[in-house]
Amino acid sequence: MGRPLLVFSAVCAVGMSGEAGAHEPDPVEEAGITSSIVAACPGQAALVASASRDFHEQERRPETLAAYEQLAKCAKAVAIVHVRIGHLQLEARNFAAAEKSYRTAVGLEPNLSNKLGLLEALTRQEKPDADALYAELARYDGNRDDIWANLAYVAFHRNDVPFMRKASAKAIALDTKWWQPWFTAAIAEAFQHSGIRSLEFT
């Protein structure tokens, strides 16, 4: 039992620190995002570019949030603006505000990624209406590593160890670049071998 608990302690120290690490955005996708925001906000190209850069480099988070909130005034119909606001609010642990942002994004574009953001915001507030959305998204059977990574992380916060194990394994098998599946896979391993049945995390 000692080894899994040591692994568990070590991975918690890394995982709960919140250091996700920066990832290079897809240049074609980011160009499309930039164009859609600039089209909605003429004259704000410089702000859009700086907000995008800071968002992906994970720098100046309060300033980045403020920039996207400013852009949301003119790009209110552009879903990705609300997605990024919701993401930054989740990072800041402002879960109620994140829920509102992701609900707006889902209303504009009800895709899997946006629904996952909403699910995390609901789960972190322990809201009952998270259950139906979780059941819906847990039926996912595709091959997007980012979807599996986020499902594993939500399963972790819901204490759903079997699905956390499954989603982590799927993401890792798809050669994910995200840190969450390695963290959740180690947590699932610790649960399996240590006899721990439930843990509370903040």
Secondary structure, 3 states (H helix, E strand, C coil): CHHHHHHHHHHHHHHCCCCCCCCCCCHHHHHHHHHHHHHHCCCCHHHHHHHHHHHHHCCCHHHHHHHHHHHCCCCCCCHHHHHHHHHHHHHCCCHHHHHHHHHHHHHHCCCHHHHHHHHHHHHHCCCCCHHHHHHHHCCCCCCCHHHHHHHHHHHHHCCCHHHHHHHHHHHHHCCCCCCHHHHHHHHHHHHHHHCCCCCCCC
